[in-house]
Amino acid sequence: MQRLNRSSYPESKSYPERVLQFGEGNFLRGFVDWQLQVLNEKADFNGSAVVIQPRGFEKIERLNRQDGLFTLYLQGMKEGRPVNEFQVIDSISRGINLFTDYDEYVKLAASEELRFIVSNTTEAGVAFQPEDRLDDRPQKSFPAKLTAFLYYRFKAFSGDVGRGCIIIPCELIENNGEVLKELVLKYAKLWNLNDEFIQWIHQANTFYSSLVDRIVPGYPSDTIEEKTKELGFIDELMVVGEQYHLWVIEGPQSLYDELPVKNTGLNTIVVDDLTPYRTRKVRILNGAHTAMTPVAYLSHLETVEDAVNDPDVGVFLKEMITEEIIPTLEGEEKDLSLYAEEVLSRFANPYFKHYLMSISLNSISKFQTRNIPTFLEYMNHKCKLPKRMVFSLSSLIYFYRGKRGEENIDLQDQLETLKFLREKWKRYEDKMVTLHQLTEEVLSNDQLWGRNLANIPNLVEMVANHLLQIEENGVPNALKELNEKVCK
């Protein structure tokens, strides 16, 4: 059987390279690249994306073996009925391996056709690493890579303000456009780039904050044989996603002139203020995802659907949203409750398997940005700790011990985070510290949580108690006891 590429799939089309995309993962391919496909078909956008892998290069090599093509399955409710459909996406032209083809990256910066830059490097990717230098090939951090690219572009066009870019980050960070621009300017200062370049950043480039919403579980390993037979070709980059999607971009209505999404069926909107959309989505959907993952996985469940339908984890999840997340949000309770019901329905989508381990990447930084704000808001409103969220925090710390019974957990996070937590658990296992001491040391690390959580009254004691229960009885029994106590 042939591999999917432009030779085996001659129906594919090629388009000018108008988009630079930082991120080769499932989400951007199942969200942004799919939208580019729709724009090419329905709005004559006439553009493709060049993809950069923020870390490593293995997936870029795989992407290039398939000439940028991949199959997207969209499964779920559409216009009130269940729909399972697939499409070959041809809106990626190629990937650039920055470790072997950095000159191509520099050459792309001089492209007259390039206009857009999009990214999704996870919350942990939008960070400043002072050791990065302009002459690195490549730089380590995404913002440093972007700064270098923009500087190459500035030089290639001699500072022409008509050759700037529209930059739309998709990372789940508040004011992600502003944060990314600040980091670019910080690197420009660190590297002593001239004032003309800094003025060009301000005058020629626009950084738009955005909010994305689509559940994209990714590669369907459990049904790949069935889908391969259906397609008639081998596709190592196949992606499964839900039908629902939303992209909210904060900017002027004139953006529609360059991004012609109107009358295409795309749920992409430009608004003056995305704050209400962002807070609701990040706290309820993403926050629930992140809080649920360690609890469900340590309860020996594998998928989001399993978690929603489990009698104990499902109750925990629903009650956490209803009683601890929604009360911290502004807006009509009825509207928030309806959105929460929709989210839980999306979580339970029977068409695909959204594996908990696939969404556990960088769980610590995700908990910091998605759940700690809820945690603090709840305390301000209720003057007490959110018991379910505390249990999730405790389960997360235990998750980073790297064990589920006798099974090793393949933890994926920043090396510094993994090293810190590994050392703390090793000291406990060697009987050098107690669980209470371990808890206090972990919660005191403001690099992990954005603040010193150990200063919150009673939190260390409550987390340490949960860890002791989990250590002695396991998460399922500790969770069952929690549900019984809280529901009384």
VEXDOPA-462632 format. One line per field, with one value per residue (C-alpha): residue in one letter; residue number from 1; x, y, z. Coordinates in steps of 0.25 Angstrom, whole numbers. Example, Ala and Ser with C-alpha at 12.3 -4.5 7.8 and 13.67 -1.06 7.14 Angstrom:
# residues 2
aa	a; s
i	1; 2
xx	49; 55
yy	-18; -4
zz	31; 29
This chain:
# residues 488
aa	m; q; r; l; n; r; s; s; y; p; e; s; k; s; y; p; e; r; v; l; q; f; g; e; g; n; f; l; r; g; f; v; d; w; q; l; q; v; l; n; e; k; a; d; f; n; g; s; a; v; v; i; q; p; r; g; f; e; k; i; e; r; l; n; r; q; d; g; l; f; t; l; y; l; q; g; m; k; e; g; r; p; v; n; e; f; q; v; i; d; s; i; s; r; g; i; n; l; f; t; d; y; d; e; y; v; k; l; a; a; s; e; e; l; r; f; i; v; s; n; t; t; e; a; g; v; a; f; q; p; e; d; r; l; d; d; r; p; q; k; s; f; p; a; k; l; t; a; f; l; y; y; r; f; k; a; f; s; g; d; v; g; r; g; c; i; i; i; p; c; e; l; i; e; n; n; g; e; v; l; k; e; l; v; l; k; y; a; k; l; w; n; l; n; d; e; f; i; q; w; i; h; q; a; n; t; f; y; s; s; l; v; d; r; i; v; p; g; y; p; s; d; t; i; e; e; k; t; k; e; l; g; f; i; d; e; l; m; v; v; g; e; q; y; h; l; w; v; i; e; g; p; q; s; l; y; d; e; l; p; v; k; n; t; g; l; n; t; i; v; v; d; d; l; t; p; y; r; t; r; k; v; r; i; l; n; g; a; h; t; a; m; t; p; v; a; y; l; s; h; l; e; t; v; e; d; a; v; n; d; p; d; v; g; v; f; l; k; e; m; i; t; e; e; i; i; p; t; l; e; g; e; e; k; d; l; s; l; y; a; e; e; v; l; s; r; f; a; n; p; y; f; k; h; y; l; m; s; i; s; l; n; s; i; s; k; f; q; t; r; n; i; p; t; f; l; e; y; m; n; h; k; c; k; l; p; k; r; m; v; f; s; l; s; s; l; i; y; f; y; r; g; k; r; g; e; e; n; i; d; l; q; d; q; l; e; t; l; k; f; l; r; e; k; w; k; r; y; e; d; k; m; v; t; l; h; q; l; t; e; e; v; l; s; n; d; q; l; w; g; r; n; l; a; n; i; p; n; l; v; e; m; v; a; n; h; l; l; q; i; e; e; n; g; v; p; n; a; l; k; e; l; n; e; k; v; c; k
i	1; 2; 3; 4; 5; 6; 7; 8; 9; 10; 11; 12; 13; 14; 15; 16; 17; 18; 19; 20; 21; 22; 23; 24; 25; 26; 27; 28; 29; 30; 31; 32; 33; 34; 35; 36; 37; 38; 39; 40; 41; 42; 43; 44; 45; 46; 47; 48; 49; 50; 51; 52; 53; 54; 55; 56; 57; 58; 59; 60; 61; 62; 63; 64; 65; 66; 67; 68; 69; 70; 71; 72; 73; 74; 75; 76; 77; 78; 79; 80; 81; 82; 83; 84; 85; 86; 87; 88; 89; 90; 91; 92; 93; 94; 95; 96; 97; 98; 99; 100; 101; 102; 103; 104; 105; 106; 107; 108; 109; 110; 111; 112; 113; 114; 115; 116; 117; 118; 119; 120; 121; 122; 123; 124; 125; 126; 127; 128; 129; 130; 131; 132; 133; 134; 135; 136; 137; 138; 139; 140; 141; 142; 143; 144; 145; 146; 147; 148; 149; 150; 151; 152; 153; 154; 155; 156; 157; 158; 159; 160; 161; 162; 163; 164; 165; 166; 167; 168; 169; 170; 171; 172; 173; 174; 175; 176; 177; 178; 179; 180; 181; 182; 183; 184; 185; 186; 187; 188; 189; 190; 191; 192; 193; 194; 195; 196; 197; 198; 199; 200; 201; 202; 203; 204; 205; 206; 207; 208; 209; 210; 211; 212; 213; 214; 215; 216; 217; 218; 219; 220; 221; 222; 223; 224; 225; 226; 227; 228; 229; 230; 231; 232; 233; 234; 235; 236; 237; 238; 239; 240; 241; 242; 243; 244; 245; 246; 247; 248; 249; 250; 251; 252; 253; 254; 255; 256; 257; 258; 259; 260; 261; 262; 263; 264; 265; 266; 267; 268; 269; 270; 271; 272; 273; 274; 275; 276; 277; 278; 279; 280; 281; 282; 283; 284; 285; 286; 287; 288; 289; 290; 291; 292; 293; 294; 295; 296; 297; 298; 299; 300; 301; 302; 303; 304; 305; 306; 307; 308; 309; 310; 311; 312; 313; 314; 315; 316; 317; 318; 319; 320; 321; 322; 323; 324; 325; 326; 327; 328; 329; 330; 331; 332; 333; 334; 335; 336; 337; 338; 339; 340; 341; 342; 343; 344; 345; 346; 347; 348; 349; 350; 351; 352; 353; 354; 355; 356; 357; 358; 359; 360; 361; 362; 363; 364; 365; 366; 367; 368; 369; 370; 371; 372; 373; 374; 375; 376; 377; 378; 379; 380; 381; 382; 383; 384; 385; 386; 387; 388; 389; 390; 391; 392; 393; 394; 395; 396; 397; 398; 399; 400; 401; 402; 403; 404; 405; 406; 407; 408; 409; 410; 411; 412; 413; 414; 415; 416; 417; 418; 419; 420; 421; 422; 423; 424; 425; 426; 427; 428; 429; 430; 431; 432; 433; 434; 435; 436; 437; 438; 439; 440; 441; 442; 443; 444; 445; 446; 447; 448; 449; 450; 451; 452; 453; 454; 455; 456; 457; 458; 459; 460; 461; 462; 463; 464; 465; 466; 467; 468; 469; 470; 471; 472; 473; 474; 475; 476; 477; 478; 479; 480; 481; 482; 483; 484; 485; 486; 487; 488
xx	0; 5; 9; 1; 8; 6; 10; 0; -10; -10; -23; -15; -12; -1; -2; 7; 14; 7; 7; 19; 14; 22; 16; 14; 5; -9; -16; -11; -12; -26; -30; -22; -18; -32; -37; -26; -32; -46; -41; -34; -47; -57; -51; -39; -29; -19; -9; -1; 7; 22; 23; 34; 35; 38; 46; 53; 51; 46; 32; 36; 44; 31; 23; 32; 32; 17; 19; 11; -1; -9; -24; -33; -45; -56; -65; -77; -89; -91; -104; -111; -107; -95; -85; -72; -65; -50; -42; -28; -22; -12; -10; 4; 14; 26; 33; 47; 57; 64; 75; 79; 72; 73; 77; 63; 57; 66; 61; 47; 48; 51; 38; 29; 17; 18; 8; 3; 10; 3; 7; 4; 16; 7; 8; 22; 27; 24; 36; 49; 62; 74; 84; 78; 86; 83; 94; 89; 84; 74; 71; 64; 52; 40; 40; 55; 53; 42; 50; 62; 52; 46; 60; 64; 51; 54; 68; 63; 53; 62; 51; 40; 27; 19; 26; 22; 14; 0; 4; -7; -2; -11; -5; -15; -8; -16; -13; -4; -2; 3; 12; 18; 21; 28; 37; 41; 44; 52; 61; 63; 68; 76; 83; 85; 77; 76; 65; 60; 57; 49; 41; 39; 33; 23; 19; 20; 15; 2; 1; -13; -17; -26; -34; -36; -46; -46; -43; -33; -29; -19; -14; -25; -16; -28; -35; -23; -24; -39; -37; -25; -33; -44; -34; -26; -12; -3; -4; 6; 0; -14; -22; -36; -43; -57; -67; -68; -58; -57; -46; -47; -37; -36; -35; -41; -52; -42; -35; -46; -41; -28; -34; -47; -54; -68; -78; -69; -76; -64; -67; -55; -59; -52; -56; -52; -50; -48; -47; -61; -59; -45; -48; -60; -53; -40; -46; -57; -52; -37; -37; -46; -37; -25; -31; -37; -25; -17; -29; -35; -21; -17; -31; -27; -35; -29; -38; -46; -59; -55; -54; -67; -74; -67; -77; -67; -58; -70; -77; -64; -63; -77; -77; -64; -69; -83; -78; -64; -62; -75; -76; -63; -68; -75; -87; -101; -101; -111; -101; -89; -97; -101; -87; -82; -93; -88; -73; -77; -84; -72; -63; -72; -71; -72; -66; -51; -42; -36; -25; -22; -7; -8; -13; -3; 8; 13; 2; 9; 9; -5; -10; -3; -10; -23; -26; -19; -27; -40; -34; -31; -44; -51; -44; -47; -62; -64; -53; -50; -42; -48; -48; -48; -38; -29; -31; -27; -14; -11; -13; -4; 7; 6; 5; 19; 24; 24; 17; 3; 4; 16; 15; 24; 17; 24; 24; 26; 29; 40; 53; 55; 41; 43; 56; 51; 39; 47; 57; 46; 40; 53; 56; 43; 45; 59; 52; 59; 47; 32; 20; 17; 31; 30; 17; 22; 35; 27; 16; 26; 32; 27; 33; 24; 11; 13; 13; 16; 4; 10; 6; -9; -15; -17; -13; -1; -8; -19; -10; -1; -13; -18; -4; -4; -18; -14; -1; -8; -21; -19; -27; -40; -42; -37; -47; -58; -57; -55; -68; -76; -71; -73; -87; -92
yy	0; 14; 25; 38; 48; 57; 46; 36; 47; 55; 62; 71; 85; 95; 109; 121; 120; 131; 126; 122; 112; 109; 96; 83; 76; 70; 83; 93; 83; 79; 94; 105; 96; 91; 106; 109; 98; 103; 117; 112; 105; 115; 129; 128; 130; 124; 121; 110; 108; 105; 98; 99; 89; 97; 86; 75; 71; 57; 60; 70; 59; 51; 62; 64; 50; 52; 65; 72; 64; 58; 52; 59; 52; 61; 53; 58; 66; 75; 83; 74; 60; 51; 52; 45; 50; 51; 60; 60; 74; 80; 94; 90; 92; 87; 87; 93; 85; 97; 88; 84; 94; 108; 115; 112; 118; 131; 130; 129; 142; 149; 144; 154; 145; 142; 150; 142; 135; 126; 117; 107; 103; 101; 110; 106; 110; 125; 127; 135; 128; 138; 129; 129; 138; 143; 135; 122; 112; 110; 117; 109; 117; 120; 135; 135; 128; 137; 150; 144; 142; 156; 162; 154; 159; 174; 173; 166; 177; 189; 192; 193; 195; 189; 175; 173; 161; 158; 149; 141; 132; 121; 117; 118; 130; 142; 153; 144; 154; 164; 155; 149; 163; 167; 155; 159; 173; 167; 159; 170; 178; 166; 165; 180; 180; 195; 204; 204; 189; 192; 203; 193; 183; 193; 199; 188; 176; 173; 163; 159; 151; 140; 128; 115; 104; 90; 76; 69; 56; 53; 40; 29; 18; 10; 10; 12; -1; 1; 16; 12; 1; 11; 22; 12; 18; 19; 32; 34; 48; 45; 54; 52; 64; 68; 75; 87; 99; 113; 123; 137; 148; 161; 172; 182; 178; 181; 168; 161; 168; 159; 147; 145; 135; 141; 133; 121; 113; 115; 119; 129; 143; 156; 164; 176; 168; 153; 153; 147; 136; 133; 132; 123; 114; 113; 111; 102; 93; 94; 95; 83; 75; 78; 76; 63; 57; 52; 48; 40; 34; 30; 23; 14; 21; 24; 33; 46; 38; 28; 39; 46; 33; 27; 27; 34; 42; 47; 52; 58; 65; 70; 75; 82; 90; 93; 96; 101; 107; 113; 121; 128; 133; 146; 144; 138; 125; 119; 122; 117; 104; 102; 104; 94; 84; 85; 83; 70; 66; 68; 61; 49; 49; 34; 35; 37; 33; 45; 39; 45; 43; 51; 63; 62; 69; 81; 78; 87; 100; 97; 95; 109; 116; 109; 105; 113; 126; 118; 113; 127; 133; 122; 125; 140; 137; 126; 128; 114; 104; 97; 83; 76; 85; 83; 68; 70; 77; 66; 56; 64; 64; 49; 47; 54; 43; 35; 22; 17; 4; -4; 3; 15; 28; 34; 48; 60; 73; 84; 77; 86; 82; 68; 68; 76; 67; 54; 59; 62; 48; 41; 48; 43; 29; 29; 34; 47; 55; 53; 54; 67; 73; 68; 75; 88; 88; 86; 96; 106; 106; 119; 115; 103; 110; 125; 128; 121; 112; 108; 121; 118; 114; 100; 96; 89; 80; 77; 73; 65; 57; 54; 49; 40; 35; 32; 26; 16; 14; 19; 30; 22; 20; 33; 40; 31; 36; 50; 50; 44; 55; 67; 62; 61
zz	0; -4; 6; 5; -3; -15; -24; -19; -17; -30; -26; -16; -20; -17; -12; -10; 4; 11; 26; 35; 45; 58; 62; 55; 65; 64; 68; 58; 47; 51; 54; 46; 34; 33; 33; 22; 14; 15; 12; -1; -5; -2; -1; -11; 0; -9; 2; 9; 22; 24; 37; 48; 59; 72; 78; 71; 56; 55; 52; 41; 34; 35; 29; 18; 14; 12; 5; 15; 13; 24; 26; 36; 41; 48; 56; 65; 64; 52; 50; 60; 55; 57; 45; 43; 31; 26; 16; 11; 15; 5; 12; 17; 6; 14; 27; 30; 39; 46; 50; 36; 27; 35; 22; 17; 29; 26; 11; 15; 23; 10; 3; -3; -2; 13; 22; 34; 45; 55; 66; 77; 85; 98; 110; 113; 99; 101; 110; 111; 111; 112; 107; 93; 83; 69; 62; 68; 57; 63; 76; 87; 90; 81; 83; 80; 67; 64; 67; 58; 47; 48; 48; 35; 29; 33; 27; 14; 11; 17; 27; 18; 27; 16; 18; 33; 37; 44; 56; 63; 74; 79; 92; 104; 110; 114; 104; 97; 85; 95; 103; 90; 85; 99; 98; 83; 88; 100; 91; 81; 93; 98; 85; 83; 70; 65; 68; 54; 55; 68; 61; 50; 59; 64; 51; 41; 50; 57; 69; 71; 83; 80; 86; 80; 83; 77; 83; 75; 80; 69; 63; 64; 68; 73; 59; 49; 42; 39; 35; 26; 19; 17; 11; 3; 7; 19; 26; 38; 41; 41; 51; 58; 63; 67; 58; 67; 66; 70; 67; 74; 70; 77; 66; 57; 47; 36; 39; 31; 19; 20; 26; 18; 27; 26; 18; 18; 29; 39; 53; 53; 58; 61; 73; 81; 94; 95; 110; 113; 103; 108; 122; 120; 111; 119; 132; 128; 117; 118; 133; 134; 125; 133; 146; 142; 135; 147; 155; 144; 139; 153; 154; 143; 132; 119; 111; 114; 110; 120; 131; 128; 128; 141; 153; 162; 153; 145; 158; 162; 149; 148; 162; 161; 149; 155; 169; 168; 154; 150; 163; 160; 146; 142; 133; 134; 142; 132; 120; 128; 131; 117; 112; 123; 118; 104; 108; 116; 104; 95; 105; 104; 88; 85; 72; 76; 87; 94; 102; 115; 113; 100; 108; 120; 113; 121; 132; 142; 134; 129; 144; 147; 135; 135; 149; 159; 155; 158; 171; 176; 171; 179; 191; 190; 188; 197; 208; 207; 199; 187; 191; 178; 172; 184; 181; 166; 171; 180; 169; 160; 169; 171; 156; 155; 163; 150; 155; 153; 162; 156; 143; 139; 134; 122; 127; 117; 123; 124; 128; 140; 145; 143; 150; 162; 164; 162; 173; 183; 181; 182; 195; 200; 195; 202; 215; 215; 216; 220; 211; 218; 216; 201; 200; 206; 197; 184; 187; 191; 177; 171; 157; 156; 161; 158; 173; 186; 189; 202; 208; 206; 220; 221; 207; 211; 221; 212; 200; 209; 215; 201; 197; 209; 205; 191; 195; 205; 197; 183; 176; 173; 188; 192; 181; 186; 200; 195; 187; 199; 208; 199; 194; 208
